[in-house]
Amino acid sequence: MAYHRPSGFLVLLIFFAPAFYYLSEAEYIAYNTTAGIVPGKLNVHLVPHSHDDVGWLKTIDQYYVGSNNSIQGACVRNVLDSVVSALLEDKNRKFIYVEQAFFQRWWRQQSNAIKKIVKGLISSGRLELINGGFCMHDEAASHYIDMIDQTTLGHRFIKQEFAQIPRIGWQIDPFGHSAVQAYLLSAEVGFDALYFSRIDYQDRDERKDLKSLEVVWRGSKTFGSSTDVFTGIFPVNYEPPPGGFYFEVNDDSPVIQDDLLLFDYNVQERVNDFVSAAISQANITRTNHIMFTMGTDFKYQYANSWFKQMDKFIHYVNQDGRVNAFYSTPSIYTDAKYDANEFWPLKTDDFFPYADGPNRYWTGYFSSRPGFKRFVRVLSAYYLAARQLEFLKGRNSSGPTTDSLADALATAQHHDAISGTEQQHVANDYAKRLSIGYAESEKIVGLSLGCLTESLSSSDCYDPATKFEQCPLLNISYCPPSEAELSQGKSLVVLVYNSLGWKREDVIRIPVVSDSVIVHDSSNGREIECQLLPISDAIMRLRTRYVKAYLGTSPSARPKFWLVFPVSVPPLGFSTYVISSATKRGSITSLSTSYLSKGTSKDNMEIGPGDLKLLYNVDKQELSYYSNKRSSVKSSLGQSYKYYIGAVGDKTDPQASGAYVFRPNGTSLIKSKQVPLTIMRGPLVDEVHEQVNPWIYQITRVYNAKEHIEFEFAVGPMPIEDGNGKELATQFTTRMLTNKIFYTDSNGRDFLKRIRNYRSDWVLQVHQPVAGNYYPVSFYLYPNDCKHSLISAI
């Protein structure tokens, strides 16, 4: 369309925009964030937080400094720097922080001026340190002692630096929740409440309908109501509510645009979104208080991006008046819940197993990275002994300490560490830290024992004449001190330390090169009955391979036997035994008789030098029966291996089986090779060696003085040429009438009753009958009936 303007005329078109007049004097808006609880209204507690994994996709160091961002853009140092700065801009703002592994690093790097500011923020409640542990520990694979230790490590720092004790448990990301977490690590710790998000999806749906997402959790039947703790389960997860409330600078949620000079003004629209989310959550919550968890993983790296938006929401939502919004913390929220005098449903037992969909049972991590799980467990026990010896010796500030092992073990309890769900380079980092911590603690143990055996004053003992060597690779039959030739009057002193508070009687084994050895108790000179068992070729192959892998050199000696002998050690004390060459006759060292099992289908073979006996079917080369003469218990007992084929997902559900989720797609029984069993008999122990197949080797032990069976197995490498992922399991079968009932421990503490394909809190819809019946086991699992009991130590 053409327009012709006559020459000589000036045409002025004037448009009046009233909005310009409104904002000509309103370029600065002072947002009112002073709100608090208002009786009679729906109160929305905005809880700003950042969940900072202590290692997961990146290592703990990479997360802290913000390196390796090609994997994940995360820098915890930025979070803490940014939050402190943002809190200073408005005295009404609040923030909670959890992971002490990061906070303590950051604290050490701050100037005295910043520390003074932070202490003021904490004392005023604007910055609250909750949960307080070194990390947010896993609740399935962790042992309760390690859970206590890592929590203590954080709480001690908080009390020393800020004269405070955390009030709230905040286990928002672990994949299921244990009864021990409720009573021992919450109620007994002194927490007023415990909050988390991950529970079974069917359980969550039921609780939403019944408004029972918030409960009183009684985690221990033994201690009853004294262990009650108020527990809140988030409606969805630990992120902001649905409706677009993520405000990191690169998030895509719509911000509040309240400048009429600019396009896309949306104040009322965003207020409506907020009110809608609040009412939706209120409909499944008791009382007129709800919590919005404003944050998620590694957020608040640019804290003002979040706080500016929350300032606006509080300002405009409260002007709207339908609900009341304000900055809050879980402590403030908990106080409001207590003040409401509401009736809360009672929860007992635990929240395992966890599933977030019909084919997504998070039970795979119960067995992910089993080697790392064992490493943590072994070093946990070692750390207990090392701390005791460090105390007895006296701590030397200029020498080695147990601190690095304490930090490494605490870090390893993280829910993406001992769980086995971390990336490989992160798993390597965890193991490296544990190894460094062990090496330093090993020096303390050797030094302390040297001083104690020489009865030297702890304050004067820095270089004892007695040098003790330790054997961290004994599990692969490698112990250089015990493999030396004992000739020309040489002897080997073995010191056994007991870190427990009661007398311990056990049987130990060390590799030796000769069958001509004798053992004496050094306290009275009495000769100890002992037994020699030949070391199998399968074990020697493992030894050769892994010593080379760990140390970079091949072992110089080749031991021929396991020397097995009983020990008796006083509580919190040690006993010493002397191993020397048997130069005279009359020794009570016994060489095990060794033979292969052969026979017909009618032959049975009994194993066990004591009251406990195992019966093997020689023709089938398999375990068939057990009995205990002392307790008069007899029962059938079979053991076999099988593997579950891991699902790869399908069109209806792409979920595959992996480190987190166990989703089997079939089962295959591993048939044992029909080769004779190797039987070793002796006065202390009988052993059955079985080459199950080319990649599974098993040793079954029955001791004279013990009433349990010990299974030791070496597995791998598992064949994957068929393209199938595999989950290996060993299966025990018995004719006991269990009625689908069995019991498992909770982090090594109380036993919990389990019923196959059943949940006590809701009617279970069974979609995964295998994965949905796996539970975490730290120590014990047992079935029983009215006459028999079979306990299996894991």
N, C-alpha and C positions, 0 to 999 in steps of 0.2 A: 504494500500500500504506500503510495507516494504522498508526501505532504509538502505543499508550497507555502512558504512564508513570504508575505509581501515585504519588499525592501523598505528600509527606513523605520520599521517598527520593532520595538523591543518587547517581547512577550515574556511575562513572568508568571510561572505557574507555582502557586504556593499551596503546600499541603500541611495541614496541622496534625501533629501526632501527639495526642494527650500524654502518652507514656513518657515522653521526654520531660514533661513537667513533673511527673511523679518522681523520677530518679535524678532530677537535677540537684536535689538536696539529699539523695540517699545512695551515694556511691559507696559509702562504708556502712555495713550492717553489723551491728553488735549483737552477736547471737547469744541468746540467753541459755546457758547450760547449767543453771543453778538448781535445776529440778531435783527432787528426791521423792521418796515414797509418798503417795497421796491416798489416804484411806478411801475406800469406796470406788476407786477406779481400777481399771486393768493396768497394772504396773509392769512396764517392759524394762527389764534390767539389761542394759547394753554392756557386755563384758568383752572388752578388747583383749585379744590374746594372739600369740604366735606359737604354733607347735613346731619345735625345732628338733628333728631327729638327730640323735647322737650317732651319726653314721647311717647310711642306707644306700642311696645311689652314689653318694660321694663319701669320702672318709670324714672323720670328725674334724680334722685340720682343714680340709678343703671346704667344708661347710662353714667353719668359723671365719676364715679369711676371704671366702668368696672366690676361690680358684676353681679350675676345671668346670667353668660354667657352660661348656658345650654339652655337659650332661644335664645340669640343672642350675638355673640361675638363682643361687641362694648364698647369702652372706649374713651370718648371724651377728657379726660385729656391727654391720650396718643397722640391723634391727635394734640392738641395744643403744647404739649411739643416737639413732633417729628417735626412738621412743623417749629417751630422757629429754631430748631437745623439745619434742612436742608436748610433753607433760608440763614443761616450764611455761608454755605459752598460755595455759588456762588451768587454773587451780582446781577446776571441777573434773578435768579429765582423769581417767584411771586406766591402769594396765596391769595385767597379771603375767608373771613369768615363771617357768617351771624348771627347765633343765640346768642344774647347777654345774654340769660339766662345761657348759658354755659360759654361764654367768661368772663363774670363778675365774676363768681365763680372762674375760673382759675386765673384771674387777682388778686383777693384778696389773693391768696395763693403764689404769686410770690415775690421773693426778690427784693429789690430796684435795684440791678444790672440787673436782668432779665427785670424789667419794663423799665429801661433805654434803653436796647437793643430793646425791642418791640416798644417803642416809636420811635426809629430810623427807624425801619423797616416800620412803618406806615407812618411816615413823608416822607420817600423816595418813597412810593408807592409800595414797595415790598410786604407788607402785607396790604390788603385793606379790611376794614370793610364795607360791603355793605348791603343793605336793612335796617339793623340797629335796627330792632325791637327786643323785648325780645324773640320773636319766629317768625316763619313764619306762620302768622295767617290764619285761614280758611276764605274763602270769601263768604260762603253761609249762615252759621248759626250765624256768628258774627254780632254784631251791630256796626254801624260806630263809636259810641263813644268809645267802647272797642277797636276797631282797632286803633283809634287815641291814646288812653291811652297807649296801649302796645308798639306802635311805639315811642311815646314820652319817655317812660321809657328807651328805648335803646338809642335813639338819644341824650338825655340829658347827659347820661354817656359818650358817645363818644365825645361830645363837651367839657365836663368838663375835661376829662382826656387827650384828644389828639388834642383839638382845631380844630376838623374837623366835617363836616356834610356829611353823606353818599350821594352819587350822584346817585346811581343806585337802582332800585327796582328789587328784585330777588325772585319772588314767584313761584319757580320752581315745587313745589309738591302739592299745593292745587288742589282740584278736581273740576275744573271749576273756572272761574274768573269773578268778578263783575265790573260793571261800576263805582261803588264808589271806587274800588281799583285803577282804571285808573285815575280818575280826582281828588279825594280827597286825596287818600293815595299815589299818585305818582306825578301828575302835581302840586297839591297844596303843597305837601311836599317839592317840589323843585327838584325832581329826573329828571335827563336828559333822562332816559330810564327805561323801565320796561321789564323784561325777565321772561318767564315761558315756560312750555312744554305741559301741559294738555289741549287739546282742542278736540272737537269731531273728530272722525276718518274720517268722510266724509268731514268735513270742512278742515282738514289737507290735505287730498288728493287733494282737489280742489285748495288749496293755493299753494301746490307744483307745480301743473301744471301752475299756473298763476304767480309764483314767488312772492307770496304775503304773505309769512310767516312773513315778517317784514312790519309793518304798522304804520301809525299815528292813535292812538286811541283817539277819542273824546268821553269821557265818559259822558258828560253832555250836553244835548240840551239847557238847561237853560243858561249855561255860555259859550257855544260855543267854539270857537277856543282857548280861554284862557286856556282851560283844555286839550289841545292836548299834548300827550306824545308819543315819539317814543317807539314802542313796538316790541320786538322780540320773536317769537315763535320758539322753537327748532324743528328741522326736525323730530326727533323721540322722545327723552326724554332728561332728564338732565344728562345722562350718556355719556361716550365716544362714538365716532361714531362706526358703525358696522365695523368689521374687526379685532377684538381682540386687544383692547388697555386698558386693566385693569391690574394694576400692583401692587396691594397689594401682600404681600408675598405668600398668599395662592390662588391667582387668577391663572387661567389656560391659560391666553393669552401668546403667545410666546414672550419671551423677545428678545431684540437685542443681539445676540451672535457675538461679533466682535473680538474674540481672535482666531487667526488662529492656535494657539497651541492646541485648544480644538475642539472637534467634533461639528457638527451642526452649522457651521458658516452660518449666514442668513441675513447679512446686506442688500443686494440688495433686497431680498425677502420682508423684513419688510419695506424698503423704498417704494417699489412698493405698498404694502398694504396701506401705509399712503397716497401716492399720489392718489391712486384710491379712497380712502374715501374722500379726499379733493375735487377731481374733481366731484365726485358724489354729494356732498353737494353744490358745486359751481353752478351746473346745476339747482338748485332750489332756488338760492339766487341772489339778485341784488347786484351789485358792485363786486369788486374783493377782498372782505374781508369776511371771514367765521370764525365762532367760534367753536372750539372743547372744549366741557365741560369735562375736564379731572378729573372725580371723580364721586362719587355717595354716597349712604348712608354710613356714618361712615367710610369713607376711610381715608387714610393717617395716620393710627395708626402707621405705619412704613413708614414715609414720604420719606425716601431716596429710598425705593423700587420704588416709582413713579418717583421721580425727576431724579434718575440715568437713567431711561429709556427715559424720556423726553429730558434730556441732549443729549443722543445719537441720538434721532430722529431729534432734531434741527440740530445737527452737520452733520449727514449723509444726511438728506433730503436737506439741503441747499448746500451741496457738489454736490448732484445730480442735483439741479438747476431747476427742473421743477416747483416746487412751493417754497414758502418762509414760513418757520415756525419759531415761536418765542414765548417766554413767554409773556403773556398779561393778561389783566383784562377786565371786562366788560366796565369800564370807557374808557380804551384805544380803545377798539372796537367801542364804541359808538362815540367817537370823530372821528374815521376814517369814520364811516357811515355818520356823519354830513358833513365832509369835501368832501364827494363824490358828494354832490349836486344832489342826485338822487331824482326822484319822488317816493313818497311812497303812496300806496293806503290808503284810509280813512276807518277806522273802527268805527262804532257807536254801540250802545247797549252793550251787554255783551257776555260772552262765556258760557252760561248755556242753557240747561243742557249738561253735559259732558258725552260722551260715547266713549269707546275705542274698541267697536265691536258691531255687530248687536243686540246682546242680553245683552249688558253690559252698561246700563245706570246707571251712578253713582248718582242716585237720592234717593237711600235708606237712605243715611246718613242725608238727610234733616230732618228726624224724628227719627233717632237712639238715644237712651238714652234721651227721652224727659224730664224725671225728672232732669237729669243733666243740660240740656239746660235751663230749668226754673230756676234752682238754680243759674246758672251763671247770668242770666238776672236780677233776684231779687237782687243779691249781687252787680251787677254793679250799679243799682240805689242807693243802700244803700251806696256804696263807694263814689258816688258823694256827697251825703248829709254829710257823715262822714268827707270828706276832707274839705268841707265848714266850718263845725263846728270846726274842728281841727284848721283851720286858724283863725276863730273868737275867739276861746279860746286862741290860742297861742300854738305853738308846744313845748312840753316838751321833751328834749332829753333823760331824764332819765325815762320817763314814757311810756305808750303805744302810738303807732303811727299807722297810716294807711298803713305803708310800707308793712307789711306782706300780707294784703289783696290786695294791688296793685300788688305785685309779683304773688300771687295766681291767680288773675283775668287775668293778662297778660299771665301766663303759660296756663291758661284754653282756651285762644283764639287759641292755636296751632291747626293745621289742622288735628291732630289726637286726639284732646281733645274735644272741644265743638262739633265737628262733630259726636262724639259718636263712632268712629272707633277704639278706643283703647281697649286693653285687660282689663278684669274685674279688676284685681289687680291694674292696672294703673288708671282706673276710680275711684277706691276707694282712691288712692293716691291723685288725683286731688281734690276730694271732701273733703278729710281730710285737705288739705292745705287751701281750701276755708273756711272751718269751723274754723280753727285756726285763719285765718285772720279776719273773722267776729267777733269772740270772743274778739279779741284785739280792733277792731274798735268799738265794742259795748260799751266798757268801755269809749272810747273817746266821743262817742255820749252822753252817760248818764252824764258824767262829764261836758261836754260843755253846755248841755241844763240846767243842774242844776245851773251853773254859770250865764248863760244868764238870766234865770228867776229870779234870785236873784239880777240881775244888779250888780254883783261883777266885779271888775277889773280883766281882764284876767291874768294879771301878778301875782295877789295875790290869785287867786282862785285855790285851790288844793283839797279842801274837802268841797263842798257845802252841806248845810243841806238838800236840796231837792234831793231825790234819785229817779231817773226815771228807771223803769223796762221796758223792751221791750219784744215783743212776736214773736219770729222767727217762732213759730209753729202755727201761727194764721190760716194758710191755712188748718190745720186739726182741727180747732175749739178749739185750746188749748191756753188759755191766763190766767194764774193763777191770776194776779192782778185784772182783770175784773170779775173773778168768785168768789170773796170774798163777804160775806154777808155785805150789806150796812145798818147797824143798829146802834142804839145808837149814832146818830150824825155823823157817819163815811161817808166819800164821796170819790169818785175816781176822780182824775184829769187826763184828757186825753190831751196830748200835740200832736198837729199835725204839723209837719215841712214840709215846701215846699221848695225843692231844685231848683225849676225852676225859671226862670227870669220873670215870669208873675203871676198874681193872679190866684189862683186855687180854683175852687168850685167843690166839689165832695161829695160823700156819703160814709161814712165808716160804718163798722159793727164790733161789738165785742160781745163775748158770755157773758151772764149774767145768774144768778141763779134765779132771781125773776122778776115778771112782774110789781112790784111796784117800778119803777124807773122814774127819771125825769132828764133832761139834761138842763144845763144853759151855756150860753156863758159867760165866766169869765170876758171878757173885758167890758161888759155892764150889766151883770146880767140878760139878757133876756132869757126867757125859749125858748128852741129849740124844734120845732116839731119833734117827733121821732116815730119810729114804732118798734114793737116787732114781730118777726117771730119765731114760734116754730122750734127747731132744730130737724130734722128728725132722725129716728132710723138708717137709712143708714149712715148718717154722724156721728152719735155717735159711730157706730161700727168701722168706720175708725179711729176716734179719739182714741178710746180705744186701738186699735191694734198698731197704729203707735207711740203714746206717749210711750207705753211700749217698742217698738222697739228702739226708739231714746234715751230715757232717762233711760231705765232699770227699771222704776217704773210705776205703774198705776196711773192715775190722781186721786187726792183725792176728787175733787168736780165734780158735774155733772150739767153743765149748761143746762137750759131749753130753753133759747131763744137767738136769735140774736137781739141785740139792734142796730137799724139802724137810723142814723141821718145825716143831711147835715152839711158840714163844709165849711168855707170860710177862705182861708189862703193867706196872702200877699206874694209877690215875695221874695224869699230868706229870709223867715221869718217863724214865727210860730203863731198858735192860740191855746188857751187852753179852754177846756170845762170841766164842773164839773158834774159828775153823782152822784146823791144821791137818797135816798129813798123818794118815793112820799108819804108824810104823810098827804097831804090834797087833797081835791077834786079840780077839775078844771084843772087837768094836761092835756096837749095836747099830752101825750104819747098814741099811739094807738096800741091795740093788733090786729094783723092781723086776719081777718076772714078766716077760713080754712074749705074747704069742698072737697068732691070727685065729679068728673065730671061723670054724668050719663045722659042717655037720649036715644033718638031714632036717626035714620039716618038723620032726618030733623033738629036736634038741632045743633046750632053753638054757640060757646062761645067766647066772646071778652075779651081779656086780655090787661091791660095797663091803669094806672091812668092818663096819660097825652095825648099829641097829637099823640104819636106813639101807634098803636094798633096791636095786633096779633089776628087772628081769628083761632080757633081750631074747627075741626070737631069732635064732641063728640063721635059719633058712631064709627069712625075709630081711635079715640084717637090720633089724629095727627094734626100738624100745617098745615094750608092750605093757609093763606092769611095774608098780612100785609098792613097797610096804615099809612100815616103820614098827619094829618089834616093840619099842618102848611105849609108843602110843596106841599100838594095836590098830593102826590105820592101814588099810589095804585098798587099792583101787587100780583100775586100768589106767594106763598113761601112754599116750603116743605122741610123737613129735615128728613134724615134717616141715619142709620149706615149700613156699609157693610165692608167686609174684602176681601182682595186679598189673594189667596192661593199662597204661595211662591214656585217658581219652584226649583227643586232639580238638574236640569241639565239632559242632555240626551247624547246619543252617538254622535250626531252631534255637540253639544256644551255643555260641562260639567258645564258651569257657573250656579251657584245657586243664589237665592235671599238671601241677607244677610245685614250686617251692612253698606256696601258700595253700593252694586248694588241692585236695585229694579228690579226684574224680576218676574212679576206675572204669574201664571199658571191657571187663572180662577178667578171668582168673585162670592161671595155669599152675598146676601142681608140678613141682620139681621132683622128678623121680630120682631116688638115690641110685648111684652106681652099684651094681651087684658085685661089690668087691668085699673081701673079708674085713671085718672090723679088727683094729689092732687093740689088744687088751693089755693094760699094764696093771699089775697087782702089787700091793705092798702093805705094810702094817699101818701106814698113815692115810693113804689115799689109793683108790683105784681110778684108773682113767680108761675111757673108751675113745679111741681116735677113729674118725670117720671121714673119708673123702666122699662127701655127698655127691659132688659132681666136679668137673674141672675147675670151677671157680668158687666152691664153698668147701671149707675144711672145718670140721668141728671136733672139739674135745669136750667130753662129758666127765665130770669129776664127782666122786662120792667120797667124802672124808670119814675117817673113823670117829672123830669126836664132834662132828657137826650133823645137824638134821636138815640139811638142805642140799639140793643138787646144784652144781655149778656148770653152766654151759658157756664155753668160750668158742667163738667162731671167727674165722677170717673169710671175708667176702670180697670178691672182685678180682679183676675188673669184670663187671657184668656185661654180657654180650649184647650189642645193639645193632648187629648186622642186619637184623630183620626190620629195622626202622621203628621199632616200638619202644617207647619209654616204659620203664618197669619200676614198680614199688615192691621191694622184697619184704616178705614177712615170714616169721616162723610160727607155726601153729601147733598148739598143744591140745590134745583131745583126751577126754575122760568120760566115763559113764555116770558121772555125778549128776544128780537131779537138781539142777540149779534154778529151774523155773525162769530162765532168762535173766537171772540176777547175778551181778558181780560187783566188786568193790574196787575202787582206785583211791590212791592217796591224793592229797591236795598239797602240792609243793613240798612233799616229804612230811606233811603233818597228818591231820585227821583223815580218816577214811570216809569216802562218800559212796552211797549206794547208787548203782546204775542198773537200769532195766533196759534190755534191748528193745529198740523201736518204741520208746516211751519217754515222755517228759512230764514231770510233776505239775508244771504250771499251765500247760495247754495240751489240747488234743493234737498230737503230732501227725501231720500228713507226710508219710514216708515216700520220699523221692529217691533217696540215696541210701539203701539199706546197709551198705558197707561203710562208706565214708561217714555217715551219720551216726555210727555206733563206735567210732574211735574217740578215745578220751586221752588226755595227757597223763602220763605216768612218770613220776620222778623216782619212785623207789619200789612201790608194791602194787600188785594187782592180784586179786584172789577171787575165785568162786568158792561157794560152799553149799552143802546141803545139811540135813539134820545129823548126818553121821560122819561126813568126811570134810576135810578142808585141804585145799591145795594153795599154797602161797608162792608166788613167783617174784623173786627180787629182780628188778631191772637195773 
